[in-house]
Protein backbone atom coordinates (compact mmCIF):
# COMPACT_ATOMS: atom_id res chain seq x y z
CA UNK A 1 0.00 0.00 0.00
CA UNK A 2 1.41 3.39 -1.00
CA UNK A 3 0.25 6.74 0.28
CA UNK A 4 0.26 10.23 -1.20
CA UNK A 5 -0.40 13.30 0.92
CA UNK A 6 -2.50 16.42 0.26
CA UNK A 7 -3.47 19.27 2.61
CA UNK A 8 -7.17 20.05 3.05
CA UNK A 9 -8.57 21.56 6.26
CA UNK A 10 -12.01 22.33 7.72
CA UNK A 11 -11.75 24.40 10.93
CA UNK A 12 -15.41 23.94 11.98
CA UNK A 13 -15.41 20.15 11.91
CA UNK A 14 -14.16 19.44 15.43
CA UNK A 15 -16.39 21.97 17.20
CA UNK A 16 -19.57 20.73 15.50
CA UNK A 17 -18.78 17.06 16.11
CA UNK A 18 -18.00 17.64 19.77
CA UNK A 19 -21.21 19.60 20.18
CA UNK A 20 -23.18 16.71 18.72
CA UNK A 21 -21.73 14.36 21.36
CA UNK A 22 -21.87 16.72 24.33
CA UNK A 23 -25.21 18.39 23.60
CA UNK A 24 -27.20 16.55 20.90
CA UNK A 25 -30.34 18.60 21.50
CA UNK A 26 -28.30 21.79 21.32
CA UNK A 27 -26.88 20.75 17.95
CA UNK A 28 -30.44 20.19 16.70
CA UNK A 29 -31.35 23.72 17.84
CA UNK A 30 -28.36 25.10 15.94
CA UNK A 31 -29.48 23.54 12.66
CA UNK A 32 -33.07 24.65 13.24
CA UNK A 33 -31.82 28.24 13.42
CA UNK A 34 -29.77 27.76 10.25
CA UNK A 35 -32.73 26.30 8.35
CA UNK A 36 -34.93 29.19 9.44
CA UNK A 37 -32.30 31.71 8.34
CA UNK A 38 -31.91 30.23 4.87
CA UNK A 39 -35.68 29.98 4.42
CA UNK A 40 -35.91 33.72 5.07
CA UNK A 41 -32.89 34.53 2.88
CA UNK A 42 -34.60 34.05 -0.46
CA UNK A 43 -32.41 31.11 -1.47
CA UNK A 44 -34.29 28.17 -2.90
CA UNK A 45 -33.51 25.12 -0.75
CA UNK A 46 -35.43 21.92 -1.40
CA UNK A 47 -35.95 19.57 1.55
CA UNK A 48 -34.07 21.76 4.07
CA UNK A 49 -34.16 19.08 6.77
CA UNK A 50 -32.06 16.87 4.49
CA UNK A 51 -29.87 19.57 2.99
CA UNK A 52 -28.95 21.49 6.15
CA UNK A 53 -27.66 19.04 8.73
CA UNK A 54 -24.45 17.69 10.21
CA UNK A 55 -22.94 14.99 8.03
CA UNK A 56 -22.44 11.54 9.44
CA UNK A 57 -18.76 10.74 9.72
CA UNK A 58 -19.03 7.97 7.14
CA UNK A 59 -20.62 10.46 4.71
CA UNK A 60 -17.70 12.80 5.30
CA UNK A 61 -15.33 9.97 4.44
CA UNK A 62 -17.34 9.15 1.33
CA UNK A 63 -17.27 12.73 0.04
CA UNK A 64 -13.54 12.85 0.71
CA UNK A 65 -13.14 9.75 -1.46
CA UNK A 66 -15.17 11.35 -4.26
CA UNK A 67 -13.15 14.57 -4.00
CA UNK A 68 -9.69 13.02 -4.17
CA UNK A 69 -10.61 10.74 -7.07
CA UNK A 70 -12.17 13.64 -8.95
CA UNK A 71 -9.09 15.83 -8.35
CA UNK A 72 -6.79 13.04 -9.55
CA UNK A 73 -8.89 12.54 -12.69
CA UNK A 74 -9.93 9.00 -11.82
CA UNK A 75 -13.58 10.00 -11.99
CA UNK A 76 -14.65 12.42 -14.70
CA UNK A 77 -17.21 12.87 -17.41
CA UNK A 78 -16.74 10.60 -20.40
CA UNK A 79 -14.28 8.27 -18.68
CA UNK A 80 -15.03 4.64 -17.96
CA UNK A 81 -13.42 3.84 -14.62
CA UNK A 82 -12.77 0.42 -13.17
CA UNK A 83 -13.66 0.74 -9.46
CA UNK A 84 -10.37 -0.88 -8.45
CA UNK A 85 -8.46 1.84 -10.33
CA UNK A 86 -9.59 4.45 -7.81
CA UNK A 87 -7.50 5.48 -4.79
CA UNK A 88 -8.47 5.22 -1.14
CA UNK A 89 -8.98 8.28 1.04
CA UNK A 90 -7.44 8.93 4.49
CA UNK A 91 -8.64 12.08 6.25
CA UNK A 92 -7.17 13.09 9.62
CA UNK A 93 -9.28 15.87 11.08
CA UNK A 94 -9.29 17.47 14.50
CA UNK A 95 -12.04 15.36 16.08
CA UNK A 96 -12.17 12.30 13.85
CA UNK A 97 -10.39 10.37 11.15
CA UNK A 98 -11.99 8.77 8.09
CA UNK A 99 -11.04 5.96 5.77
CA UNK A 100 -12.83 5.26 2.48
CA UNK A 101 -11.97 2.96 -0.42
CA UNK A 102 -13.34 0.46 -2.91
CA UNK A 103 -12.38 -3.02 -1.69
CA UNK A 104 -11.02 -5.63 -4.06
CA UNK A 105 -13.46 -8.20 -2.72
CA UNK A 106 -16.84 -7.69 -1.11
CA UNK A 107 -17.72 -9.35 2.15
CA UNK A 108 -20.69 -11.50 3.13
CA UNK A 109 -20.87 -9.85 6.57
CA UNK A 110 -24.50 -8.81 7.35
CA UNK A 111 -25.36 -5.40 5.95
CA UNK A 112 -25.97 -3.80 9.35
CA UNK A 113 -22.29 -4.21 10.19
CA UNK A 114 -21.03 -2.57 7.01
CA UNK A 115 -20.48 0.97 5.83
CA UNK A 116 -20.88 0.50 2.09
CA UNK A 117 -22.28 3.28 -0.09
CA UNK A 118 -23.48 2.65 -3.66
CA UNK A 119 -22.56 5.50 -6.00
CA UNK A 120 -23.17 6.18 -9.66
CA UNK A 121 -20.86 8.87 -11.02
CA UNK A 122 -20.59 9.76 -14.72
CA UNK A 123 -22.07 6.39 -15.65
CA UNK A 124 -19.69 4.44 -13.42
CA UNK A 125 -20.95 2.36 -10.50
CA UNK A 126 -19.01 2.14 -7.25
CA UNK A 127 -19.58 0.53 -3.87
CA UNK A 128 -17.42 2.48 -1.44
CA UNK A 129 -16.54 1.38 2.08
CA UNK A 130 -16.37 4.37 4.42
CA UNK A 131 -15.98 4.61 8.18
CA UNK A 132 -15.30 7.45 10.59
CA UNK A 133 -13.56 7.10 13.95
CA UNK A 134 -14.77 9.87 16.22
CA UNK A 135 -12.27 10.89 18.94
CA UNK A 136 -9.37 9.63 16.81
CA UNK A 137 -8.76 12.97 15.14
CA UNK A 138 -5.46 14.70 15.81
CA UNK A 139 -6.62 17.19 18.45
CA UNK A 140 -8.97 14.93 20.40
CA UNK A 141 -6.64 11.95 20.42
CA UNK A 142 -3.74 14.13 21.55
CA UNK A 143 -5.92 15.35 24.41
CA UNK A 144 -6.76 11.79 25.40
CA UNK A 145 -3.15 10.62 25.12
CA UNK A 146 -1.68 13.52 27.11
CA UNK A 147 -4.24 13.29 29.90
CA UNK A 148 -3.83 9.52 30.16
CA UNK A 149 -0.09 10.02 30.70
CA UNK A 150 -0.62 12.84 33.20
CA UNK A 151 -3.15 10.76 35.16
CA UNK A 152 -0.43 8.18 35.84
CA UNK A 153 1.45 10.77 37.93
CA UNK A 154 -1.23 12.30 40.18
CA UNK A 155 1.26 13.72 42.71
CA UNK A 156 3.67 15.32 40.23
CA UNK A 157 3.53 18.70 38.53
CA UNK A 158 6.36 17.90 36.10
CA UNK A 159 5.59 14.64 34.34
CA UNK A 160 7.94 12.47 32.25
CA UNK A 161 6.47 11.99 28.77
CA UNK A 162 7.96 9.40 26.37
CA UNK A 163 6.13 10.96 23.42
CA UNK A 164 8.10 14.22 23.66
CA UNK A 165 11.74 14.37 22.56
CA UNK A 166 14.52 14.11 25.14
CA UNK A 167 15.15 17.55 26.62
CA UNK A 168 11.82 19.11 25.57
CA UNK A 169 9.93 21.00 28.28
CA UNK A 170 6.30 21.81 27.61
CA UNK A 171 4.32 24.85 28.62
CA UNK A 172 2.01 24.57 31.61
CA UNK A 173 -1.23 22.68 30.95
CA UNK A 174 -4.46 23.75 32.67
CA UNK A 175 -5.76 20.46 34.07
CA UNK A 176 -9.29 21.82 34.52
CA UNK A 177 -9.46 22.48 30.77
CA UNK A 178 -7.59 19.43 29.52
CA UNK A 179 -9.44 16.82 31.56
CA UNK A 180 -12.79 17.64 29.96
CA UNK A 181 -14.61 16.44 26.87
CA UNK A 182 -16.69 13.57 25.56
CA UNK A 183 -13.62 11.71 24.30
CA UNK A 184 -12.26 11.42 27.86
CA UNK A 185 -15.27 10.59 29.99
CA UNK A 186 -18.96 9.90 29.65
CA UNK A 187 -21.04 7.34 27.79
CA UNK A 188 -19.36 7.73 24.41
CA UNK A 189 -15.80 7.56 25.79
CA UNK A 190 -16.61 4.47 27.84
CA UNK A 191 -18.21 2.75 24.85
CA UNK A 192 -15.37 3.65 22.47
CA UNK A 193 -12.34 3.14 24.68
CA UNK A 194 -13.77 0.94 27.49
CA UNK A 195 -12.07 3.31 29.91
CA UNK A 196 -12.69 6.86 31.08
CA UNK A 197 -10.01 9.38 32.03
CA UNK A 198 -10.56 11.68 34.99
CA UNK A 199 -8.54 14.49 36.47
CA UNK A 200 -6.64 13.36 39.57
CA UNK A 201 -7.81 15.14 42.74
CA UNK A 202 -5.89 18.33 43.47
CA UNK A 203 -4.23 18.38 40.01
CA UNK A 204 -4.84 21.90 38.73
CA UNK A 205 -1.92 22.18 36.32
CA UNK A 206 0.93 20.10 34.98
CA UNK A 207 3.78 20.18 32.48
CA UNK A 208 5.73 17.54 30.60
CA UNK A 209 9.43 16.78 30.42
CA UNK A 210 10.29 14.86 27.27
CA UNK A 211 12.22 11.63 27.76
CA UNK A 212 12.24 10.52 24.09
CA UNK A 213 11.23 6.87 24.32
CA UNK A 214 9.24 6.08 21.14
CA UNK A 215 8.58 2.44 22.06
CA UNK A 216 7.08 3.47 25.38
CA UNK A 217 5.06 6.14 23.57
CA UNK A 218 3.64 3.45 21.28
CA UNK A 219 2.65 1.44 24.36
CA UNK A 220 0.66 4.40 25.68
CA UNK A 221 -1.00 4.92 22.29
CA UNK A 222 -1.98 1.27 21.86
CA UNK A 223 -3.95 1.35 25.11
CA UNK A 224 -6.55 3.47 23.32
CA UNK A 225 -7.14 0.92 20.54
CA UNK A 226 -9.17 -2.23 21.14
CA UNK A 227 -8.05 -5.27 19.13
CA UNK A 228 -11.19 -7.38 19.58
CA UNK A 229 -12.68 -8.47 16.23
CA UNK A 230 -15.82 -10.53 15.71
CA UNK A 231 -15.56 -10.43 11.91
CA UNK A 232 -13.30 -11.79 9.20
CA UNK A 233 -11.21 -8.60 9.35
CA UNK A 234 -11.29 -5.38 11.36
CA UNK A 235 -9.51 -2.06 11.59
CA UNK A 236 -9.77 -1.63 15.38
CA UNK A 237 -12.44 -1.36 18.10
CA UNK A 238 -14.30 -4.33 16.57
CA UNK A 239 -15.14 -2.32 13.43
CA UNK A 240 -15.44 -4.46 10.32
CA UNK A 241 -13.20 -3.35 7.47
CA UNK A 242 -12.38 -5.13 4.22
CA UNK A 243 -8.69 -5.61 3.53
CA UNK A 244 -7.29 -2.35 2.06
CA UNK A 245 -5.26 -2.52 -1.12
CA UNK A 246 -3.72 -0.26 -3.73
CA UNK A 247 -2.87 3.41 -3.31
CA UNK A 248 -4.30 5.79 -0.72
CA UNK A 249 -4.24 9.58 -0.65
CA UNK A 250 -3.82 11.04 2.85
CA UNK A 251 -4.65 14.66 3.61
CA UNK A 252 -5.59 17.16 6.33
CA UNK A 253 -3.55 16.41 9.47
CA UNK A 254 -1.42 13.80 7.73
CA UNK A 255 0.07 16.31 5.32
CA UNK A 256 1.77 18.59 7.85
CA UNK A 257 3.82 15.83 9.48
CA UNK A 258 4.76 14.32 6.12
CA UNK A 259 5.80 17.71 4.78
CA UNK A 260 8.29 18.02 7.63
CA UNK A 261 9.59 14.43 7.59
CA UNK A 262 9.80 14.25 3.78
CA UNK A 263 10.41 17.81 2.50
CA UNK A 264 11.44 16.60 -0.97
CA UNK A 265 8.79 13.95 -1.50
CA UNK A 266 5.02 14.17 -1.96
CA UNK A 267 3.85 10.73 -3.03
CA UNK A 268 4.68 7.03 -3.03
CA UNK A 269 5.18 6.55 0.71
CA UNK A 270 5.24 3.05 2.18
CA UNK A 271 4.23 2.20 5.74
CA UNK A 272 7.73 0.93 6.50
CA UNK A 273 9.29 4.14 5.20
CA UNK A 274 7.01 6.34 7.30
CA UNK A 275 7.50 4.24 10.44
CA UNK A 276 11.28 4.46 10.13
CA UNK A 277 11.21 8.23 9.59
CA UNK A 278 8.99 8.81 12.64
CA UNK A 279 11.08 6.49 14.84
CA UNK A 280 14.33 8.18 13.81
CA UNK A 281 12.89 11.61 14.54
CA UNK A 282 11.53 10.53 17.92
CA UNK A 283 14.97 9.29 19.00
CA UNK A 284 16.54 12.72 18.46
CA UNK A 285 17.26 15.05 21.37
CA UNK A 286 15.18 18.21 21.20
CA UNK A 287 18.27 20.40 20.78
CA UNK A 288 19.10 18.67 17.47
CA UNK A 289 15.73 19.31 15.82
CA UNK A 290 15.81 21.31 12.59
CA UNK A 291 12.87 23.71 12.82
CA UNK A 292 12.80 24.92 9.19
CA UNK A 293 9.64 27.06 9.07
CA UNK A 294 7.70 24.98 11.59
CA UNK A 295 6.78 26.06 15.12
CA UNK A 296 8.21 24.31 18.14
CA UNK A 297 4.68 23.49 19.32
CA UNK A 298 3.97 21.60 16.08
CA UNK A 299 7.30 19.77 16.07
CA UNK A 300 6.97 18.74 19.71
CA UNK A 301 3.83 16.75 18.85
CA UNK A 302 5.10 14.82 15.83
CA UNK A 303 5.79 11.69 17.87
KAURCOR-V541734 format. One record per residue. N is the residue number from 1. RES is the residue in one letter. SS is DSSP state (A for helix, B for strand, O for the rest). PHI is phi as a letter, one per 30 degrees, with the letter a starting at -180 (none if undefined). NEAR is the number of other C-alpha atoms within 12 Angstrom. Layout:
n;res;ss;phi;near
N;RES;SS;PHI;NEAR
N;RES;SS;PHI;NEAR
This chain:
n;res;ss;phi;near
1;X;O;none;20
2;X;B;c;24
3;X;B;b;31
4;X;B;c;33
5;X;B;b;34
6;X;B;b;30
7;X;O;c;23
8;X;O;b;22
9;X;O;b;19
10;X;O;b;20
11;X;O;d;15
12;X;O;d;14
13;X;A;e;29
14;X;A;d;31
15;X;A;d;25
16;X;A;d;28
17;X;A;d;35
18;X;A;d;30
19;X;A;d;24
20;X;A;d;28
21;X;A;d;27
22;X;A;d;23
23;X;O;b;17
24;X;A;d;17
25;X;A;d;13
26;X;A;d;17
27;X;A;d;22
28;X;A;d;21
29;X;A;d;17
30;X;A;e;20
31;X;A;d;25
32;X;A;d;21
33;X;A;d;18
34;X;A;d;21
35;X;A;d;25
36;X;A;d;18
37;X;A;d;17
38;X;A;d;20
39;X;A;d;18
40;X;A;d;12
41;X;A;d;11
42;X;O;j;10
43;X;O;d;12
44;X;O;d;13
45;X;O;b;18
46;X;O;d;12
47;X;O;h;12
48;X;A;e;19
49;X;A;d;18
50;X;A;d;13
51;X;A;d;16
52;X;O;c;22
53;X;O;a;22
54;X;O;d;29
55;X;O;d;19
56;X;O;d;22
57;X;A;e;33
58;X;A;d;31
59;X;A;d;26
60;X;A;e;33
61;X;A;d;37
62;X;A;d;35
63;X;A;d;30
64;X;A;d;40
65;X;A;d;39
66;X;A;d;37
67;X;A;d;28
68;X;A;d;33
69;X;A;d;29
70;X;A;d;21
71;X;A;d;16
72;X;O;d;20
73;X;O;i;18
74;X;O;d;26
75;X;O;b;30
76;X;O;a;21
77;X;O;d;14
78;X;O;i;12
79;X;O;c;15
80;X;O;d;20
81;X;O;c;23
82;X;O;d;19
83;X;A;e;30
84;X;A;d;27
85;X;A;c;23
86;X;O;d;36
87;X;O;c;39
88;X;B;d;44
89;X;B;b;45
90;X;B;b;44
91;X;B;b;48
92;X;B;c;41
93;X;O;c;41
94;X;O;d;32
95;X;O;c;38
96;X;B;b;36
97;X;B;b;36
98;X;B;b;41
99;X;B;b;43
100;X;B;b;45
101;X;B;a;46
102;X;O;c;39
103;X;O;d;31
104;X;O;d;23
105;X;O;b;18
106;X;O;c;25
107;X;O;c;23
108;X;O;c;15
109;X;O;d;20
110;X;O;e;13
111;X;A;e;13
112;X;A;d;10
113;X;A;c;22
114;X;O;c;25
115;X;O;b;33
116;X;B;c;30
117;X;B;b;26
118;X;B;d;18
119;X;B;b;21
120;X;B;b;18
121;X;B;b;23
122;X;O;h;17
123;X;O;i;16
124;X;B;c;22
125;X;B;c;19
126;X;B;b;30
127;X;B;b;29
128;X;B;c;38
129;X;B;d;41
130;X;B;b;40
131;X;B;b;39
132;X;B;c;37
133;X;B;c;37
134;X;B;d;39
135;X;O;i;39
136;X;O;c;36
137;X;O;d;33
138;X;A;e;33
139;X;A;d;29
140;X;A;d;33
141;X;A;d;36
142;X;A;e;30
143;X;A;d;33
144;X;A;d;37
145;X;A;d;39
146;X;A;d;38
147;X;A;d;40
148;X;A;d;35
149;X;A;d;37
150;X;A;d;36
151;X;O;d;33
152;X;O;d;22
153;X;O;b;23
154;X;O;d;22
155;X;O;c;17
156;X;O;c;21
157;X;O;c;25
158;X;B;c;26
159;X;B;c;32
160;X;B;d;30
161;X;B;b;38
162;X;O;d;34
163;X;O;d;41
164;X;O;c;40
165;X;O;d;37
166;X;B;e;28
167;X;O;j;25
168;X;O;d;31
169;X;B;b;28
170;X;O;d;30
171;X;O;d;18
172;X;O;d;18
173;X;B;c;23
174;X;B;d;20
175;X;A;d;26
176;X;A;d;19
177;X;A;d;18
178;X;A;d;34
179;X;O;d;34
180;X;O;b;23
181;X;O;k;34
182;X;O;d;35
183;X;O;d;43
184;X;O;c;38
185;X;O;b;28
186;X;O;j;21
187;X;A;e;18
188;X;A;d;22
189;X;A;d;28
190;X;A;d;18
191;X;A;d;20
192;X;A;d;26
193;X;A;c;34
194;X;O;i;21
195;X;O;a;21
196;X;O;c;27
197;X;O;c;30
198;X;O;b;30
199;X;O;d;31
200;X;O;d;24
201;X;O;e;15
202;X;O;i;16
203;X;O;d;27
204;X;O;c;22
205;X;B;a;28
206;X;B;a;34
207;X;B;b;29
208;X;B;c;32
209;X;B;c;28
210;X;B;d;33
211;X;O;c;29
212;X;O;h;32
213;X;O;b;27
214;X;A;e;29
215;X;A;d;22
216;X;A;d;23
217;X;A;d;31
218;X;A;e;23
219;X;A;d;17
220;X;A;d;26
221;X;A;d;26
222;X;A;d;18
223;X;O;d;23
224;X;O;c;33
225;X;O;b;27
226;X;O;c;20
227;X;O;c;19
228;X;O;e;17
229;X;O;b;16
230;X;O;c;17
231;X;O;b;22
232;X;O;d;19
233;X;O;a;23
234;X;B;b;24
235;X;O;d;25
236;X;O;a;25
237;X;O;h;26
238;X;O;i;22
239;X;O;c;28
240;X;B;d;32
241;X;O;b;36
242;X;O;d;31
243;X;O;d;22
244;X;O;d;30
245;X;O;a;22
246;X;O;i;23
247;X;B;c;29
248;X;B;b;37
249;X;B;c;40
250;X;B;c;39
251;X;B;b;35
252;X;B;h;32
253;X;A;e;32
254;X;A;d;34
255;X;A;d;31
256;X;A;d;29
257;X;A;d;30
258;X;A;d;32
259;X;A;d;29
260;X;A;d;27
261;X;A;d;31
262;X;O;b;23
263;X;O;d;18
264;X;O;c;11
265;X;O;b;18
266;X;O;b;25
267;X;O;a;24
268;X;O;i;22
269;X;B;d;27
270;X;B;c;21
271;X;A;d;16
272;X;A;d;14
273;X;A;d;20
274;X;A;d;27
275;X;A;e;19
276;X;A;d;18
277;X;A;d;25
278;X;A;d;28
279;X;A;d;24
280;X;A;d;21
281;X;A;d;31
282;X;A;d;35
283;X;O;d;29
284;X;O;d;28
285;X;B;d;22
286;X;A;e;29
287;X;A;d;17
288;X;A;c;15
289;X;O;d;26
290;X;O;c;18
291;X;O;d;16
292;X;O;h;13
293;X;O;c;14
294;X;O;c;19
295;X;O;d;15
296;X;A;d;21
297;X;A;d;18
298;X;A;d;21
299;X;A;d;32
300;X;A;d;36
301;X;O;c;34
302;X;O;e;36
303;X;O;d;40
